Amino acid sequence: MIQKLSYSFVKPFDLGKAKKRFSRVSIRFKILAGFAIIMLVVSLLTSFLFFKTNKKLALDFAKSEIQDMSKMIAESSGYGLKNLNFENVRRIINWAKKDPKLIYLGIFSEDDEVFAELNRNQITIDIKKYLNTKEPFLSKELLFSSSPIEIFDPVLGKQIYYGQALVGLSLKHIDQKIAQAQLNSFYIALFISITGILMAKYIANKFLKPVVNLSAIAHDVATEKNYEFRATKLYDDELGHLVDHFNNMLAQMQIQSIAMQKTNENLEKRVKERTLDLQKSTEEAEKANQAKSEFLSRMSHELRTPMNAILGFAQLLEKDQKYPLANYQKENIDMILTAGNHLLELINEVLDLSRIEANNCNLSIQPINITDLISETCSIAKPLATERMISFKIDELPQEKCFVLADKTRLKQVLINLFSNAIKFNRVAGSVEVKSFQRGGNRTRIEVQDTGAGISRDKLDNVFKPFDRLDADKKGIEGTGIGLAFSKRLIEMMNGTIGLDSVVGQGTCFYIELPLASVNKEKSEPLTPQLTNQEYKEIIYFDSVSENVEQLKKLLSDRLNWKVSSAKDVSTGIEFAHRSTPDLILIDVNVLDATGLPAFKEFCQTPEIQKVPIISFTSEAMASIIEKALGMRFYSCIVKPINLNQIAKQIESALE
């Protein structure tokens, strides 16, 4: 099929744009245009009526003239027609020839036969159809009139009919009169239009001059912001009163402007003073925040360092195969580890919550595969559920890979907290269901549903308050009361939302909503450094705390092919490393002080050390410290207190 293309070169008329343009035109032009249009219409109507009147008068005059002429000819030709006197009729014909308007003259007998005829233009129209007409008949070319030829017979005493006289009159003189009438009507219309425009111009100049002056003054005031201008009063009428009111308004505005200028000057002065006060307050707040951060860092170090020794040596005692403990001693060690881990959990949550409140918690927001993260986190929570006889299942996950924008470590921490709460606050032989699905607005929702006792409405507002455990202490359920408050603030920092729906006696459903992320392909896994094959593995441990060194050496003492050397500072460790290139470096970040950090960075840049994996230990759980450590090409970073099984696996993985 061939489609015909049509192009229109005439733009359609846009009434809206025309109105908008007309609204911008000046009042003077609108008045002139309005008067011009009105006068033009009036002049056209007047000229049209004048023309029609003159045309009717001309036709009426022509009809009257031809009727009189036909009657006169009928009366004059009656004697000749009665007596068949052609001489009489010829005189009438000769007389008719002298009148140029007379185009046709016919004298007909009583049987409508031509007795005498004058046909000046040899017209070929049917003449007989115009006979016996009472009124003048207007054809295309001529105006015809017929009059009967009658003579009074005194013998009979009545008028006797002998024939008809038909006269055809030319309309050229009438057309000339009509043309003259048209010309006169045009002159009249032109005169009325010009007169109207001149009157409109006079009215516009006379009465709009104050309005124009007022508009100009208003424009100057608006552009220059100068209220000293005044409009000139020309008339003492309504426009004059308008000028008076306008000038009074300018006077009031001038007074207000002066007062506002003084107010602004005072305000600027106060703003400067407040700005200086705010700068001082900001500096003091920054100092206080920095002091708080330093205090948290110091507290983290001071609390974690002894906890590291307590938990570490307790684990060594528990795993000591050479000198095994008695059963009651193992029970005591278990109590120490349980209490220590609980205390460690409390320390971690309190410090994490304090860091968030101090705006000192940095997140690494990136696309996270939510399906993999939920599966990984559920595998951690399932042993606890099995221990408490709770059915733990994943009810629904996205079929395709779904990525959200979040911090992987912190989101995993929040999910573990929700899963553990769903298990701890559940009933015996209850269930936990986890599902994830996409919602409108490019967000993903994660729901954790339990079959616990539920939460009453009057306690819902206290769920996310720190240290408020909702009477969990009375029920013997372990915990700190910080986890949900910490989780809520973490989720909000990830631009997400967290909430819950609960029915008493049926259970509680906690939900998280996070923004979706579009990812083309998954990130590649980091490459594991390759080690050279030796008969034994050389390990150098940088740590200034002798208890930590002793603890690690005891942990690795049963590995015959691992040789551990320790250094209390960076310079000593670097000397050991230069003597024999190590297979692995362990370092506590606390030894990286102002002098040790540059030296250690330079040491890591040497070609023989660049291939050596480095594992760092820190008693500080701040994400910024961990990121700082990982930015130095660390193989991994382990937060103290150290889990001996975890560090053993990390070392084995690094040395493979």
C-alpha positions in Angstrom: 0.0 0.0 0.0 1.3 3.4 -1.0 0.6 6.0 1.6 -0.1 9.5 0.2 1.6 12.3 1.9 -0.1 15.6 2.1 1.5 18.9 3.2 -0.3 21.9 4.4 1.5 25.3 4.0 -1.2 27.2 5.8 -0.8 27.2 9.6 -4.1 26.7 11.5 -5.4 29.7 13.3 -4.7 29.5 17.1 -7.3 31.5 18.9 -5.5 31.1 22.3 -2.3 32.6 21.0 -4.2 35.4 19.3 -5.9 36.3 22.6 -2.6 36.2 24.4 -1.0 38.5 21.9 -4.0 40.9 21.9 -3.8 41.0 25.7 -0.2 42.4 25.5 -1.3 45.3 23.2 -1.6 48.8 24.7 -4.9 50.2 25.7 -4.4 53.1 23.2 -4.1 50.6 20.3 -7.1 48.6 21.6 -9.3 51.8 21.7 -8.2 52.9 18.2 -8.7 49.4 16.8 -12.1 49.1 18.5 -13.3 52.5 17.2 -11.9 51.7 13.7 -13.8 48.4 13.6 -17.0 50.0 14.9 -16.8 52.9 12.4 -16.0 50.5 9.6 -19.0 48.4 10.4 -21.2 51.5 10.7 -19.9 53.0 7.4 -20.4 49.7 5.6 -23.9 49.4 6.8 -24.6 53.1 6.0 -23.2 52.8 2.6 -25.0 49.6 1.9 -28.3 51.1 3.0 -27.6 54.2 0.9 -26.8 52.1 -2.1 -29.9 49.9 -1.8 -32.1 53.0 -1.3 -30.7 54.8 -4.4 -30.9 51.7 -6.4 -34.6 51.2 -5.5 -35.4 54.9 -6.2 -33.7 54.7 -9.6 -35.7 51.6 -10.6 -38.9 53.1 -9.3 -38.2 56.2 -11.4 -37.5 54.1 -14.4 -40.7 52.1 -14.0 -42.8 55.3 -13.6 -41.1 56.9 -16.6 -41.7 53.9 -18.9 -45.3 53.6 -17.7 -46.0 57.2 -18.6 -44.3 56.8 -21.9 -46.3 53.7 -22.8 -49.5 55.4 -21.9 -48.7 58.4 -24.0 -47.8 56.3 -27.0 -50.9 54.3 -26.6 -53.1 57.4 -26.5 -51.2 58.9 -29.5 -51.4 55.8 -31.7 -55.1 55.0 -31.1 -56.4 57.1 -34.0 -53.9 55.7 -36.5 -54.6 52.1 -35.4 -58.3 52.6 -35.7 -58.3 54.2 -39.1 -55.2 52.3 -40.3 -53.4 55.6 -40.7 -49.8 54.7 -41.1 -48.7 58.3 -41.3 -49.8 58.9 -37.7 -48.0 55.9 -36.5 -44.9 56.8 -38.4 -44.7 60.2 -36.7 -44.8 58.4 -33.4 -42.0 56.0 -34.5 -39.8 59.0 -35.7 -40.4 60.7 -32.3 -39.3 57.5 -30.5 -36.1 57.3 -32.5 -35.0 60.6 -31.1 -34.9 59.2 -27.5 -31.8 57.0 -27.2 -33.2 55.3 -24.1 -36.0 53.8 -26.1 -34.7 50.6 -27.5 -38.0 49.0 -28.6 -41.4 50.3 -29.6 -44.2 48.1 -30.9 -47.8 48.9 -31.8 -49.9 45.7 -31.9 -53.5 45.2 -33.2 -56.2 43.7 -31.1 -55.2 40.2 -32.3 -51.6 40.9 -31.1 -50.2 41.3 -34.7 -47.5 43.9 -35.3 -48.9 47.1 -36.9 -45.7 49.2 -36.5 -42.4 48.4 -34.8 -39.1 50.1 -33.8 -36.3 47.5 -32.8 -33.2 49.6 -32.4 -30.9 46.7 -31.4 -32.7 44.0 -33.3 -33.5 42.1 -30.1 -34.5 38.5 -30.5 -36.4 37.9 -27.3 -40.1 36.9 -27.3 -41.9 40.2 -27.3 -45.4 38.9 -27.1 -44.8 37.5 -23.5 -44.5 41.1 -22.3 -48.0 42.0 -23.7 -51.0 42.4 -21.4 -48.7 43.1 -18.4 -50.2 45.5 -15.8 -46.8 46.3 -14.2 -43.5 47.1 -15.9 -41.5 43.9 -16.6 -37.7 43.8 -16.0 -35.8 41.5 -18.3 -32.1 40.9 -18.4 -31.5 43.8 -20.8 -34.6 46.1 -20.9 -37.5 47.3 -18.9 -40.7 46.7 -20.7 -44.2 48.3 -20.2 -47.4 47.5 -22.0 -50.4 49.9 -22.3 -53.8 49.1 -24.0 -54.9 51.3 -27.0 -58.4 52.3 -26.3 -60.7 55.0 -27.9 -64.0 56.2 -26.6 -66.9 55.6 -29.0 -69.6 58.2 -28.5 -72.0 56.1 -30.4 -71.6 53.1 -28.2 -70.8 55.2 -25.1 -67.8 53.1 -24.0 -64.0 52.5 -24.5 -63.3 50.2 -27.4 -60.0 48.1 -27.3 -58.0 48.3 -30.6 -54.6 47.0 -29.6 -51.5 47.5 -27.4 -48.4 49.7 -27.3 -45.3 48.0 -25.9 -42.3 50.1 -24.9 -38.8 48.7 -24.1 -36.5 51.1 -22.2 -32.7 50.7 -21.8 -31.3 50.4 -18.2 -27.9 51.9 -19.0 -28.8 55.3 -17.5 -30.1 53.4 -14.5 -26.8 51.5 -14.2 -24.9 54.8 -14.3 -27.0 56.1 -11.5 -26.4 52.9 -9.5 -22.6 53.1 -10.1 -22.7 56.7 -9.0 -24.6 55.6 -5.9 -22.0 53.0 -5.2 -19.2 55.6 -5.5 -21.1 58.0 -3.2 -21.6 55.2 -0.6 -17.9 54.4 -0.7 -17.1 58.1 -0.1 -19.6 58.1 2.8 -18.0 55.0 4.3 -14.5 56.4 3.9 -15.6 59.7 5.5 -17.2 58.0 8.4 -14.2 55.7 9.0 -11.7 58.5 8.9 -13.9 60.6 11.2 -14.2 57.7 13.6 -10.5 57.0 13.7 -9.7 60.7 14.3 -12.3 60.8 17.1 -10.8 57.6 18.6 -7.3 59.1 18.4 -8.5 62.3 20.0 -10.3 60.4 22.8 -7.3 58.1 23.4 -4.9 61.0 23.6 -7.2 63.1 25.7 -8.4 60.6 28.2 -5.7 57.9 28.2 -2.8 60.3 28.7 -3.1 60.1 32.6 -3.3 56.3 32.4 -0.2 56.1 30.1 1.7 58.4 32.5 0.6 56.3 35.5 1.7 53.1 33.7 5.1 54.6 32.9 5.6 55.7 36.5 4.6 52.3 37.8 7.1 50.6 35.4 9.9 52.9 36.6 9.0 52.2 40.3 9.0 48.4 39.7 12.3 48.3 37.8 14.3 50.9 39.8 12.7 50.2 43.2 12.6 53.9 43.7 9.5 55.1 45.5 10.3 58.8 45.1 8.5 59.0 41.7 5.2 60.8 41.6 2.5 60.8 38.8 1.3 64.1 37.3 -2.4 64.9 37.9 -4.0 66.3 34.7 -7.7 66.2 35.4 -9.9 66.5 38.5 -12.1 63.5 37.7 -11.9 59.8 38.4 -8.5 59.5 36.7 -7.3 62.4 38.9 -8.5 60.6 42.0 -6.7 57.5 40.8 -3.5 59.5 40.4 -3.9 60.9 44.0 -4.4 57.4 45.4 -1.4 56.1 43.5 0.9 58.9 44.8 -0.4 58.3 48.3 0.5 54.6 47.9 4.0 55.5 46.7 4.4 57.7 49.7 3.4 54.9 52.1 5.7 52.5 50.2 8.6 54.9 50.5 8.1 55.1 54.3 7.9 51.3 54.5 11.0 51.0 52.3 13.1 53.2 54.5 11.9 51.3 57.6 12.6 48.0 55.8 16.1 49.2 54.9 16.8 50.0 58.5 15.4 46.6 59.5 17.5 44.8 57.0 20.6 46.6 58.2 19.8 45.5 61.7 19.0 42.0 60.5 22.2 41.7 58.6 24.1 42.8 61.7 22.2 40.2 63.8 22.8 37.5 61.1 26.5 38.2 61.2 26.5 38.0 65.0 24.5 34.8 64.9 26.7 33.4 62.1 29.8 34.0 64.3 27.9 32.3 67.3 26.9 29.4 65.0 30.5 29.0 63.8 31.7 28.9 67.3 28.9 26.4 68.3 29.8 24.3 65.2 33.4 24.3 66.1 32.6 23.3 69.7 30.2 20.6 68.4 32.9 19.3 66.1 35.4 19.2 68.9 32.8 17.5 71.1 32.0 15.0 68.3 35.7 14.4 67.7 36.2 13.9 71.5 33.3 11.5 71.6 34.7 9.5 68.6 38.1 9.4 70.3 36.4 8.3 73.5 34.5 5.6 71.7 37.6 4.4 70.0 39.5 4.4 73.2 36.7 2.6 75.0 36.5 0.1 72.3 40.2 -0.6 72.5 40.2 -0.7 76.3 37.2 -3.0 76.6 38.0 -5.3 73.7 41.7 -5.9 74.6 41.0 -7.5 78.0 38.0 -9.4 76.5 40.3 -10.7 73.9 42.6 -12.1 76.6 39.7 -13.5 78.6 37.9 -15.2 75.7 41.2 -16.3 74.0 42.7 -18.0 77.0 39.4 -19.5 77.9 39.2 -21.1 74.4 42.8 -22.3 74.8 41.9 -24.0 78.1 38.8 -25.5 76.5 40.8 -26.9 73.6 43.9 -28.0 75.5 44.5 -31.6 74.6 47.8 -31.9 76.5 46.3 -31.0 79.9 42.6 -31.7 79.6 40.2 -30.1 82.0 37.8 -31.9 84.4 34.1 -31.8 83.5 33.3 -29.2 86.2 36.2 -27.1 84.9 34.8 -27.3 81.4 31.5 -26.2 82.7 33.1 -23.2 84.4 35.0 -22.4 81.1 31.6 -22.6 79.3 30.1 -20.2 81.7 33.1 -17.8 81.3 32.7 -18.0 77.5 29.0 -17.5 77.6 29.2 -14.5 79.9 32.1 -13.1 78.0 30.3 -13.4 74.7 27.2 -11.8 76.1 29.3 -9.0 77.5 31.1 -8.7 74.1 27.7 -8.5 72.4 26.6 -5.8 74.8 29.8 -3.9 74.2 29.5 -4.1 70.4 25.8 -3.0 70.4 26.3 -0.1 72.8 29.4 1.2 70.9 27.7 0.7 67.5 24.6 2.6 68.7 26.8 5.4 70.1 28.6 5.7 66.8 25.4 6.1 64.9 24.2 8.8 67.3 27.5 10.5 66.9 27.2 10.3 63.1 30.4 8.3 63.1 29.2 5.2 61.3 30.3 5.0 57.7 28.4 2.7 55.3 29.5 1.2 52.0 26.4 1.4 49.9 26.6 -0.8 46.9 24.4 -3.3 44.9 23.8 -6.4 47.0 22.2 -9.7 45.8 19.4 -9.9 48.3 18.6 -13.6 47.4 22.1 -14.7 48.2 22.3 -12.6 51.3 19.1 -14.0 52.7 20.1 -17.6 52.0 23.5 -17.0 53.6 22.0 -15.4 56.7 19.3 -18.1 57.1 22.0 -20.7 57.1 23.5 -19.0 60.2 20.1 -18.7 62.0 18.9 -22.3 61.3 21.1 -24.0 63.9 19.6 -21.8 66.6 16.1 -22.6 65.3 16.9 -26.3 65.3 18.2 -26.1 68.9 14.9 -24.5 70.0 12.7 -26.8 67.8 11.6 -23.9 65.6 10.7 -24.6 62.0 12.7 -22.1 59.9 12.0 -21.8 56.2 12.3 -19.5 53.3 8.7 -19.1 51.9 9.3 -16.9 48.9 12.3 -15.3 47.1 12.6 -13.5 43.8 13.2 -16.0 41.0 15.6 -13.7 39.2 18.6 -12.1 40.8 17.4 -9.1 42.7 19.9 -6.4 43.8 19.3 -3.7 46.5 21.4 -0.7 47.5 22.7 -1.4 50.9 25.8 -2.0 53.1 26.2 -5.8 52.9 27.8 -6.2 56.4 25.3 -4.0 58.1 22.3 -5.4 56.3 23.4 -8.9 57.2 23.7 -7.8 60.8 20.1 -6.5 60.7 18.8 -9.7 59.2 20.6 -11.8 61.8 19.1 -9.7 64.5 15.5 -10.1 63.1 16.0 -13.8 62.6 17.3 -14.4 66.1 14.5 -12.3 67.6 11.9 -14.3 65.7 13.4 -17.5 67.1 13.9 -16.3 70.7 10.5 -14.8 71.1 8.7 -17.7 69.4 6.7 -20.4 71.0 7.8 -24.0 71.4 7.6 -25.9 68.1 6.7 -22.7 66.3 7.8 -21.5 62.9 9.6 -18.6 61.2 8.9 -17.7 57.6 11.1 -15.4 55.5 10.0 -14.0 52.2 11.2 -11.3 49.8 9.4 -9.6 46.9 9.4 -6.4 44.9 6.9 -3.6 45.6 5.9 -0.5 43.7 8.2 2.5 43.6 11.4 0.4 42.8 11.7 -1.1 46.3 12.2 -4.6 47.7 10.4 -5.8 50.8 11.8 -8.5 53.2 9.4 -10.0 55.7 10.2 -12.1 58.8 7.0 -13.7 60.2 7.0 -15.6 63.5 4.3 -17.5 65.5 5.1 -16.0 68.9 2.9 -14.3 71.4 2.7 -11.0 69.5 3.0 -7.5 70.7 0.0 -5.5 72.1 -0.9 -2.1 70.5 0.1 -0.1 73.6 3.7 -1.4 73.3 4.3 -1.0 69.6 5.7 2.5 70.0 8.4 1.1 72.3 9.7 -1.6 70.1 12.5 0.4 68.5 13.5 2.3 71.7 17.0 1.4 73.1 17.1 -0.9 76.2 13.3 -1.4 76.2 12.9 -5.2 76.1 9.1 -5.2 76.5 9.2 -7.4 79.7 11.5 -10.0 78.0 13.6 -10.1 81.2 10.6 -11.4 83.1 10.3 -14.3 80.6 14.0 -15.2 80.9 14.8 -14.3 77.2 18.4 -13.2 76.8 19.2 -10.0 75.0 20.3 -6.4 75.4 17.4 -4.4 74.1 19.6 -2.5 71.6 19.4 -4.6 68.5 16.1 -3.3 67.1 17.0 0.4 67.8 20.4 -0.2 66.1 18.7 -2.0 63.2 16.2 0.8 62.6 18.9 3.5 62.4 21.0 1.4 60.1 18.1 0.7 57.7 17.2 4.4 57.7 20.9 5.3 56.9 20.5 3.0 53.9 17.5 5.0 52.7 15.2 2.2 53.7 12.3 1.6 56.2 11.7 -0.9 58.9 8.4 -1.7 60.7 6.2 -4.4 62.0 2.7 -5.8 62.1 1.7 -7.8 65.1 -1.4 -9.7 66.3 -1.5 -10.8 70.0 -1.7 -14.6 70.2 -0.8 -15.1 66.5 2.7 -13.6 66.0 4.7 -10.7 64.6 5.9 -9.8 61.1 8.9 -7.5 60.9 9.6 -6.0 57.4 12.3 -4.1 55.7 12.0 -2.1 52.5 15.1 -1.1 50.5 15.6 0.7 47.2 16.3 -1.5 44.1 19.6 -1.3 42.2 20.2 -2.2 38.6 23.3 -4.4 38.0 24.6 -5.8 34.7 26.9 -8.4 36.2 28.2 -9.5 39.5 31.5 -8.3 40.8 34.4 -10.7 40.4 35.8 -12.3 43.5 39.2 -10.9 44.8 42.2 -12.9 43.8 43.9 -14.9 46.5 47.6 -14.1 46.7 49.9 -17.0 45.7 52.6 -18.2 48.0 55.9 -19.8 47.3 56.3 -23.4 48.3 58.6 -23.9 51.3 59.3 -26.6 53.8 57.6 -24.5 56.5 55.5 -21.4 56.5 57.1 -18.3 58.0 54.7 -16.1 59.9 55.5 -12.7 61.4 53.1 -11.2 64.0 53.2 -7.5 64.8 51.7 -6.8 68.2 52.8 -4.8 71.2 50.6 -6.8 73.7 52.5 -9.8 75.0 49.3 -11.6 76.1 48.0 -11.5 72.5 51.3 -12.8 71.2 51.4 -15.6 73.7 47.8 -16.5 72.9 48.4 -16.8 69.2 51.6 -18.8 69.6 49.8 -21.3 71.8 47.0 -21.5 69.2 49.4 -22.3 66.4 51.8 -24.4 68.4 50.4 -27.7 67.1 51.2 -26.7 63.5 54.6 -28.2 62.9 55.1 -26.5 59.5 54.2 -23.0 60.9 57.0 -20.8 62.3 55.7 -17.8 64.2 58.0 -14.7 64.9 56.7 -11.8 66.8 57.7 -8.1 66.8 56.5 -5.4 69.3 56.8 -2.6 66.8 56.8 -2.0 63.1 60.6 -1.4 62.7 61.4 -4.7 64.4 59.0 -6.6 62.3 60.3 -5.0 59.1 63.9 -6.1 60.1 62.6 -9.7 60.6 60.9 -9.6 57.2 64.0 -8.4 55.4 66.1 -11.2 56.8 63.7 -13.9 55.5 60.7 -13.2 53.3 57.6 -14.3 55.3 54.7 -16.4 53.9 52.2 -14.5 56.0 52.1 -11.3 58.0 49.8 -10.8 61.0 49.5 -7.3 62.4 47.5 -5.6 65.1 46.5 -2.1 63.7 47.2 -0.6 67.1 51.0 -0.7 66.4 50.4 1.5 63.3 51.0 4.8 65.1 52.1 8.1 63.5 55.6 6.8 62.8 54.7 3.1 62.2 52.0 3.7 59.6 54.2 5.4 56.9 57.0 2.8 57.4 54.5 -0.1 57.1 53.0 1.4 54.0 56.4 1.8 52.4 57.3 -1.8 53.5 54.1 -3.2 51.8 55.2 -1.5 48.5 58.4 -3.5 48.2 58.3 -6.2 45.4 59.0 -9.1 47.7 56.3 -8.2 50.2 53.5 -7.3 47.6 52.8 -11.0 47.1 52.6 -11.8 50.8 49.1 -11.9 52.3 48.5 -9.7 55.4 45.8 -10.3 58.1 45.1 -7.5 60.5 43.6 -7.5 64.0 41.7 -4.6 65.5 40.0 -4.0 68.8 38.0 -1.2 67.1 34.9 -2.3 65.2 34.5 1.0 63.4 33.9 0.6 59.7 36.3 3.4 58.8 39.2 1.5 60.5 38.3 -1.7 58.6 38.1 0.2 55.3 41.4 1.9 56.1 42.9 -1.5 56.7 41.4 -3.1 53.6 42.6 -0.1 51.6 46.1 -1.2 52.5 45.8 -4.5 50.6 45.0 -6.6 53.7 43.9 -10.1 52.9 41.3 -9.9 55.7 40.6 -7.9 58.9 39.5 -9.6 62.1 37.8 -7.7 64.9 38.8 -8.6 68.5 38.1 -10.5 70.6 39.5 -13.2 68.3 37.6 -16.4 67.7 40.4 -19.0 67.6 38.6 -21.2 65.1 38.0 -18.2 62.9 41.6 -17.1 62.9 42.9 -20.6 62.3 40.6 -20.9 59.2 41.7 -17.4 58.0 45.4 -18.4 58.3 44.9 -21.7 56.6 43.1 -20.0 53.7 45.8 -17.3 53.3 48.6 -19.9 53.3 46.9 -22.1 50.7 
